[in-house]
Amino acid sequence: MKKNERTDAMMMERFGKDSLIALATVDHGIPSVRTVDAVYIDGAFYVVTYALSSKMQQIAKNPTVAICGEWFTAHGIGENLGHVLREENQAIMEKLRTAFEAWYDNGHTNEADPNTCLLKIRLTDGVLFSNGTRYDIEF
């Protein structure tokens, strides 16, 4: 099924806040997975990360990723949206700063560093389980 108001509402309820998800990338045929803090907004997950990290280097070579968390698995396309302070990123960053407020300013994130970047994971397809029902979603 195509993403619709019902499935998007379920995704927002579950992931429209600071959410821990597993993010998998592939480098030279070898998968790597790590847990990231992410927020779901309109068919995509957003992550504040570091441009020189392994995950971002792997996504630059192969943007196809997989994610998993809270009875949801999906494939997506990772895209580095650049520095978190870019004007184009401000609307999303306002939402992320609010969602991540419990830890964002505790020294973990340095927005002055030009390598602090915004990762967008545009979902392509996924499987969501909710109240005993399976939803196969095309984003």
N, C-alpha and C positions, 0 to 999 in steps of 0.2 A: 504494500500500500504506500501511497505517497504520504509524506509528512502532512498532517492536517492539524486543525485546531486542537483536537483531542490529544493526539500524540505529542504535540508541541507543549500543551499544558502539562502533561505528565512529565516531560523532559524538564520543563522549567521548575516544576515543583521539586523534582529530585535533584537537579543539577544547576539551578539558577542561583546558586550561592557557592561559597567556597566548598569545593568538592575534590576529594582525592580520587584520581583516576590513574590507571596504569596506562602508560604510553609506550608502544612498541615501535621500533624503527629497525631497519636492516642495513648492515654495512658489510659488503663483500660476501653476501649470502648468509651472514651470521646475525640472528636477531638479538636485539637488546631491549630490555624493558625496564622502566623506572616509574616510580610514583610521582605525579605532579599535582600541584594545586591548580584547579581549573574552574571556570564558570561557563555554563552553557547560555548562549544568547543567539536566538534565531538561526538554528541549524549549524552552529559552530561552537567549539570550545575555545576559550582564550586562556593563555598561560603567560605569565611574566617569567622570563628566563634570561639566559646569557648567550649572546651570539656565538661565543667561542666554545660553548659546551659541546660535548660529544653528540648529544641529541640534535643540536642545531646543525652541526657539520654533517651528520648523517642525513638529515632532512634536506639539506642543500643538494646532496647527491641523489637522493631518492625520496621525494616528498610523500610517497604513499606510506601511511601509518595505520596502526590499529590501536584502539583504546578499549578499556574495560573498567567497569565499576558499577556497583549497586544494581546488579541484575540487568546490565546493559553492556553489550559489546558492539563495536562498530569499526568500520574502515573510514578513512578520511584522507585529505590532502593537507599536509602541513605547509604553512607559508610564514616566513619571517616578515612581519609588518614593519620592522625597523625599530628605531629607538622609541622607548615608551613616551618620551616628551614630544614626539612629532605631532604637529597640529592635527594631522589626519587620525591620530590614535586617541585624541583627548576624550571623546565621548565614551569609548570603550574603557579607557583607563579610569575614568571617574567611577564607573560601575565596579571595576576590579579593585580599586583602592578601598571602596566601601565593603565589598565582599571579603577582602583579605585584611581588613583593618586589625584583626586580632594579632597579626604577625608582621604585616607589611613594613612598618616603620621601626622594627626592632633591631635594625642593623643588618638584616638579611638582604635587603634590596637597596641598591645604590642607583637612584635615577640619574645622578650626575654622570655616571659611567656610560659612555656612548655605546657600550656593548650590552647594556641592559635593554632587552628587546621584548617585543610582543609577538608571541606565536599564536597564529590562528590555525585551528584544525577544522577545516570545512568538511563536515560529515558527508559521506556519499551513500552509505547504507548501514543499517544497524538492526539489532534485535533487542527489543525492550520487553521485559517481563513485568507485568503489573497485575496484582490481584488474581493470579492464576491464569492470566491470558498472555499469549505471546503475540507481539506486534513486530512484524517484519517491515521495516520502514525504509523507504527510498527518500533520501534528503535531496 
